[in-house]
Amino acid sequence: MSELKLFNTLKREKQVFIPIDPAHVRLYACGPTVYSYAHIGNARMAVVFDLLTRVLKTLYPKVTYVSNITDVDDKIIAAHQETGETIDIITRKYEAIYNEDMAALGAAEPDIQPRATEHIGEMIQLIGALIERGHAYEADGHVLFNVPSFENYGGLSARSRDEQVAGARVEVASYKKDPADFVLWKPSSDDEPGWESPWGRGRPGWHIECSAMAEKHLGLPFDIHGGGADLKFPHHENEIAQSCCAHGQEDLAAFAAVWVHNGFVTVEGEKMAKSAGNFLLVHDLIEKYPGPVLRLALLGAHYRQPLDWSDQVVHQAQKLYDKILRAWEELKDVDENQQKVILNDHNIMLALCDDLNVPEAFSKLNALLSSIFKKPEGLEDLRPSYKYSLIKSLELLGVEIEEVKEESNSEIAALLEERTAAKAEKNFTRADEIRDQILVLGYEIEDTSEGPIARKA
């Protein structure tokens, strides 16, 4: 078995991953708040943790991946007030769209996808335990976690006391004992969603949701928790504090042993924002590009590093995917019943086991594709291994081969062949006519070192 190494945010170093129970690995990643379409930052998290889950399921006999749906939130209430649609309709609509859009990127639904509204009882129980242990208090219809009551608060993000207060300042209120204290339960007005509790009718704060759902479905402690780097503080810091304090634990690893965070996504060097006009939605992008191309683009940078999205990033991903499709065509008739092995030079699992080193995995994949195109004489016996290596590489990376290869269309293929012949005869007028004919059919041509490619314009 390959040895998996992951960068553990909690310990601030890359470590050999040692599961709590090798027979059952458990991980949790914070999912979307379903009030609108997912953006590419949401998609990067989904794709990264889908990749991690694929690696874990290759290494261990049982893996449970949980990623939640936040379906009670002030943003959802705002969407209800703006559109007039009921909250249930809004959340179910965008939950379905989110799962469909992520599926287009090759990200499977989590093994368990709990909804916050279906775990209110667990949240109330957790809040009650925090009050009983002296870590939370009631004030002005709210229940708040008292940050100074937990000495190890800040251990995940390594933030100082001043930084903690600055990060919590958006929630500063007169009823707080400490400026850094955060809401566990808040009152709801008659026109807002709410549930009965020992502290009156209200709804949970955001942070308590994941603590309750993770414990419910994975037990404590579990192996891996993660999400986008933007969640490290305050969300994940607050999760740790709540869960540890509710059970009388001081060790931060008593909640989750390993913390994994993927880097931010920017757009051409700028922070993504609606006001900047660069807020890219997955739902729109999959109308323009094949899902596997977008997945390759999202995986293009190491997951812990920032990803700067641009047309060039998508173009490079498209070129890699085109090479994959051509390689698959080369191997489609190779007998799969012959002896098959994965050659070390092409074993992307080795790269992925090194903290999901996708850039190195892509390097190995490109080496494999080059070997397939070379067709060296006397090495035909390696082609079953090449095919097997390609299949396993694509399965691990979550990249699917399209059922119908666009450039295999017989009419287009014949025109490409005629154009190549015309260019060889230096009949460039005829070559241009064929190019225009292909454009009329809705395809554009890219000339590559392996030959011309036609794909939907």
N, C-alpha and C positions, 0 to 999 in steps of 0.2 A: 504494500500500500504506500502511495506517495505521502510525504509529510507535508501537511498544509501549514503555511505560515500566514498570519494576519497581523496587520498593525492594530494594536489594541489602544484606542484613544485613552482608556482609563489608566493604562500603564505607560503611555507615551513611547511605546517601542513595538517593533515587530517581534512577534512571539510564535513559537510552535503552538498550534491549536491543539489543546488536549480537552476533548469533550468530557462533560461531567459524567455522562453515561454513553460509552461508545456504541451501545445498541440503539440509542435514540437521541439524536442531536436536535436541539430545539432553538429556533431563532425567531425574532420579532423585529419588524421594521414599521415605523410610523407611516400610515397610509394617508390618503387624501381627505380633505374637507370638501364634501360634495355639494357645491353651490354653483359651480360653473365648470367650464372645460379645463382640462389639465394642460399645463404648459410644459416646455421641454425640461425645466428643472424637476418637476414631478416625474417626468418620464425617465430622467437619468437615474433617479433613486430606484424606480421600479425595475429598470433594466439591470442595474448593478446588483441588486439583491436577488433578482432572478438568476443572474450568472452565478452568484455565490451559492445559491440553493442548488443549481445544477452540479457545481463542483462537489458540494457536500453529499448530494445524493449519489454521486459516483463513488465516493469514498466510504460511505456508511450505510448500513442496512435500512435504517429508518430515519427520516428527517421530517420534522414538522415545522413548516414555515407559516407564521401568522403575520398578517398585515391588516390593520384595522380600517374601518370606514368611520370618519367623524361626521355624524349626521345630526348633531345638535351643536350650534355655534352661532355667535352673533352675526357672522357673515351670511349664514343661511337665513336667519331672521330678516336681515336687511334685504336679501334677494326676494323673500316672501313679500315684504312690504312694498318693494319696487315693482314686482311683476303681478302680484295678486294671486299667484299660484300657491296652493297649500304646501306646507313644508314637506309632507310625505311625497308629494308629486315631484317637487324640486330634487329632493335627495335621491329618490329611486331613479329618476331620470338621469342624473349626472353620475350616479354610481354605475349604471349600465353602460353609459357612454365611456366612462373611465376604463372599465374592464374591456370593452370592445377596442378602444384605442390602444391600450397596453398589449392586447392580444395581437394587434396588427404589428406591433414591434417585437413580437416573439416572446413576450413576458406572460407566462402562465398565471392564472389566478392563484393566489396563495392557497395552501392546504386549508386554512381557516381564515375567513375574512369577517371578523365580528363587527357588528354595528354598535356604536356607543349607546344608542337609545335602548338596546336590548340588554344592557349591563348596568342600569341605574342602581339596582339593588346591591350589586357588588361594590359600586362606588360609595353608596351610603354606608355600607358596612366598613369599608376602608377608612372613611372619614371619621366614623365613630371610634375606631381603634386609635386614630391619631389624637382625637380629643381626650380619650381615656388615658393615653400615655403622656399627655401634657405637651404635645407637639402642635396642637391646633386649638383654636378658640373661636367662639361665636362673637360677632360684633355687627350691630346694625343690620340684622337679617342675613349676614354673610357668615361663612366659616372660612377661616384663613389659616394657612400653615405658617407657623412662627419660625422663620429661618434661623435666628440665633439659637434655637433649641437644639439644632443638629450641628455639632462641632465640625463635622467633616463636609459640610456643605461647601460646594465649589471645587471638590476634588476631581471632578471630571473635566471641567473647563479650565481649571487653574486660574480662575478669576479672583482678584482681590476683593476685599469688602467694598471698597469704593466702586469697583466695576460692577459688582453685584447690584448695588443700589441704583447705579446708572441704568443698568439693564432692566430693572424693575420699575423705573420711574413712571412709565406710562400707566401704572396701576396705583400710584400713590393716592391714598385717601385718608381722611381724618380718622377713620375707625381702625386703622392699622396700628399695631403695637410697634412695628418696625417697618421702615420704608421698603425693605426687600421682601416682606411677607407677601404671599400670593394666595389667590382665591381658590378654594376647594369647592365651595357651593355658593351660589348667588340667588337672590330672590327673583321670581318671574312675575311680571304684570299679567293681567287677565288675557291680554292678546299675545302673550309669548308662551312658548312651550314650557311646561313645568310638571314636576312630580312632587307628590307629598313626601315629606321627610321629617325627622325630629326637629328640624330648624325652620319648618314652614315650607310652603310650596315654592319650588325653585328648580334650578337646573345645575348641573356640575360645571366646574371650571374645566378648561381644556386639559390641563396637565394630569388631573386625576384619572381621566378616561383610560389612557394607555396603561397606567399602573394596574388598574383593575382588570382590564382585558388581558394583559400579558399574564398576570397571576392566574386568572381563571382558566386559560387555555394551555399554559405551559408549566405552571407551578414555579416555585422559587427555590433556589436560583435556577435560571436557565442559561443556555450557552452564549448566545449572541444577541445583542440588541443594536439597532442602528437606524440610520436615516440620513437625510441631508445634513451637511455641516452647519446649516443655519439653525438646526434644532438642538445643537449641542448645549447652548444656553439661550433661554432658561429652561426650555422644555425637558430635555433629557436630564439636566441637573435636578430639576424639580421631581421628575419621576423617581430618580434614585432616592432622594430625600424622603419622599412620601412612603415608598415601599419599604425602605430600611427602617424608618421610624415606626411604621405601623406594626412591625414585627420585632421591635426591640433590637435591631441589628445596627452595629456601627461600621462594619466592613462594607464598603461600597460595592464589592463584588457579591454581596449577599442577594442582590437583585439580579444582575446579569454579569457573567464572568468577563465577557469580551464585548467591547463597543467598537463598531465599525461605522465610519462616516464618509460619505462621498462628497467631493468638492462641488463648489458653486458652478453655475452655468452663466456665462455672460454672452452677449451678442455683439460681435465685432468690437470687442474691448469695452463695451458699455454694460452697466447693470441693466437687466431686463426690467422694463416698467411700461405700463400702459401709456403713461404720459410721454414717454420717449418714442412711442410708436414701434417698439421692437419687442413687444410681448408676443412670443411665438407659441401658438397653441398646437398641440399634437394633432388635434382633430383636423386642422387646416393642412398641416404638413403631409399627412398621409393621403391627402387628395392630390398632392403634387409629386410625391416620391414613393417608391416601394418601401414597405415596412422594413424589410431586411437592410435596406440602405440606411434608413434612419437609425436602426439599431447599431449598425457598424459605426455610424458617425458618433452616436452617444458613447460608444465604447472606445473611441479613438484615442483619448487621453487616459493616462492612468487614473483610476477611479478616485484616488485621494487628491489629485491635482485639479485645479480649475479647468473647465472646458469652455473654450471660446468658440461659440457657434458662428459659422459663416458659410457663404456659398462654396468657398474653397473646401471646407471640411466635408460638406455634403458631396462635392464633386469627387474628392479622394475616396470617399466611401462608395460612391457609385462605380468608380474604376475598379475597386477591389471586388465589389459584387459582380461586375461584368466578368472579371477574371475567374471568379468562382463558377459562374454559369458556363463559361467556355470550357473550363476544366471538367465540369460535370458532363458536358456533351462529349468530351474526349473519352470519358470512362463509362458512358452509359451502357455500352455493350460488353464490358469486361465481366467475366464470369465471377460471380460473388461466392461460388461454392469452393473455389480454390483456397489453399492455406493463406491465412491473412495475419499480418502482424503490423503493429505501428512502429515505424522506424524512429529511432531516437531523435534524429534531426528534425522530425516532423511532429514530435509529441508535444502538443500545446498544453497538455495537462501539467507537464512539468513547470511551464511558465505560469499557468493559472494558480498552481499551488504555492507560488512565491508571491503572496499578497495580491492575487488576481492581476498579475502583470500582463495585461492585455496587449500593450505595445510589443512585448517579447513574443506573445502568442501570435500576433499578426505577422511578425517577422518569420516565425516558423511556418505559418500558413502560406506566406508568399514563397518560401523556399519549396514547399510541397507543390504549389501551383506551377512554379518554374520547372520542377522535375517532371511534372505531368506533361507540360508542353514540349519539353526537349525530346521525348520519345527516343532515348538512347538505344542504339542497336545492341542486341544481345541481352537487354535488360527487361524484355517483355514480361518476364516472370515476376517483376516487381509491381506490375500494374494492379493486380488484386490488392496488394498492400497499400498502394497509393490510393485506391478507391476506398478501402477500409479506413485509412487515415483521414481522408477527406470527410467521410461520413461522420466519424467520431469527432472530428474537429468542429464540424458544423453543428452537431448535436450539443456539444459543450458550450459553444458560443451562442447557441440559440438562433442560428441563422438558417432560415428555410429557403429551399430552392422553389422558385415559382413553378406552379404546375405546367404552365405554358410559357416557354421561353420566347419572348417577344421576337427576337431576331431569327427564330427558327421558322417563322411564317414563310411558307413556300414561295409566295409571290415576291416578298421582300428579299428572300435569300437569292432568288434567281436574278433580281435586279442588281443586288450587290455583286454577284459574280460577273454580270455583264459589265458593270461599272469598272471593276478591277481589270477586266480584259481590255476595256477601252483605254484606261490609263496606261496599261502596259504597252499599248500600240500608239501611245501619245495622242490619242483622239480625245483631247480634253473637252472639246465641244460636246461630244456624245456623253462623256462622263458627267458634265454639268447638267445635261438634260435629264440623265437618270437620277442625279441627286435631286433635281426639282420634282421629278415624278414621285420619288420616295417621300419628299416633303408633303406633296399633295395627299399622299396616303396617310399622313399623320405621323410620320417618323422622321427623325433626324439622324445624321450619320456622324460617327466619331471614328476617325482613322487612328488605329493603334498599331503597335509593333507586331501584334498577332493577327492583324487584318482589320477590315472595317466592321463596325458594329452599328446596327440600326435599332433604335428604341423609340418608344412613344415620345412625341414632342411635348 
